Amino acid sequence: MPLPPEKPVLEIVDVSLMQGPGGEFWIGGKVRNNGLVEVFFVQTRLTLFDRFGKELRVLNSAPIDKIDPGATVEFNTIKSIFPSENVADYSLTVYAGE
């Protein structure tokens, strides 16, 4: 019997999308540390794509200094400099120590 897949050590557990009056948008949310040790210098990375799948821009959140095991922390909102009508899709990932 195969083992269930492991949860990633860092997991984005909540995402909020907000659109401004000029079409720009913000993405914020929460990151959880599912690991057994504290994790340092955690950032989220937002990659924006146009309707053809071409990468428009990569933006990083401000770093979170430390997340304790089992803790959930809000990450700073990432503001897109592209009007939302130019963005067809996005990818949001989380990483530590880069």
C-alpha positions in Angstrom: 0.0 0.0 0.0 1.6 3.3 -1.0 2.1 6.0 1.6 0.1 9.2 1.3 2.0 12.1 -0.1 3.8 14.2 2.5 2.6 17.8 3.1 5.2 20.4 2.0 7.1 21.9 4.8 5.9 25.4 3.8 2.3 25.6 2.5 0.3 28.6 1.3 -3.0 28.1 3.2 -4.9 31.3 2.4 -4.8 33.7 -0.6 -6.7 37.0 -1.0 -7.0 38.7 -4.3 -7.9 42.4 -4.4 -8.3 44.7 -7.4 -7.7 48.4 -7.3 -9.6 51.2 -9.1 -6.8 51.4 -11.8 -7.0 47.7 -12.6 -3.8 46.9 -10.6 -4.2 44.0 -8.1 -2.7 42.8 -4.8 -2.2 39.3 -3.6 -1.7 38.5 0.1 -2.3 35.5 2.3 -0.9 33.1 4.9 1.9 30.6 5.0 2.0 27.6 7.4 5.1 25.7 8.5 4.2 22.0 8.5 7.7 21.0 9.5 9.3 20.1 12.8 11.8 22.9 12.9 11.7 26.7 12.5 12.1 28.1 9.0 13.9 31.3 8.2 13.7 34.0 5.5 10.4 32.9 4.0 9.1 34.6 0.9 6.3 34.1 -1.5 6.9 34.4 -5.3 4.2 35.6 -7.6 4.7 34.9 -11.3 2.3 36.7 -13.7 1.4 35.3 -17.2 -0.3 36.8 -20.2 -3.1 35.0 -22.2 -0.4 33.2 -24.3 1.3 31.8 -21.2 4.2 34.2 -21.5 5.8 35.2 -18.2 5.1 38.9 -17.6 6.8 39.5 -14.3 8.1 37.8 -11.1 7.5 39.5 -7.8 8.6 38.5 -4.3 6.9 39.4 -1.0 8.9 41.0 1.8 10.6 38.2 3.8 9.2 36.8 7.0 12.2 36.4 9.3 11.1 33.1 11.0 8.1 30.8 11.1 8.0 28.4 14.1 6.9 24.7 13.6 3.1 24.5 13.2 2.7 28.3 13.0 0.7 30.2 10.4 1.9 33.7 9.4 0.5 36.3 7.1 2.8 37.3 4.2 3.0 40.9 3.0 0.8 41.7 0.1 2.4 41.7 -3.3 1.3 44.5 -5.6 1.2 43.8 -9.4 2.5 46.7 -11.5 0.5 45.3 -14.5 -3.1 46.2 -14.9 -5.2 43.1 -14.3 -6.6 43.0 -17.8 -3.1 42.1 -19.1 -2.8 39.2 -16.6 -4.5 35.9 -17.6 -3.0 33.6 -15.0 -0.6 33.6 -12.1 1.4 31.2 -10.0 2.1 31.7 -6.3 4.9 29.7 -4.6 6.6 29.8 -1.2 10.3 29.2 -0.4 12.8 29.7 2.3 16.4 30.7 2.7 17.1 32.0 -0.8 
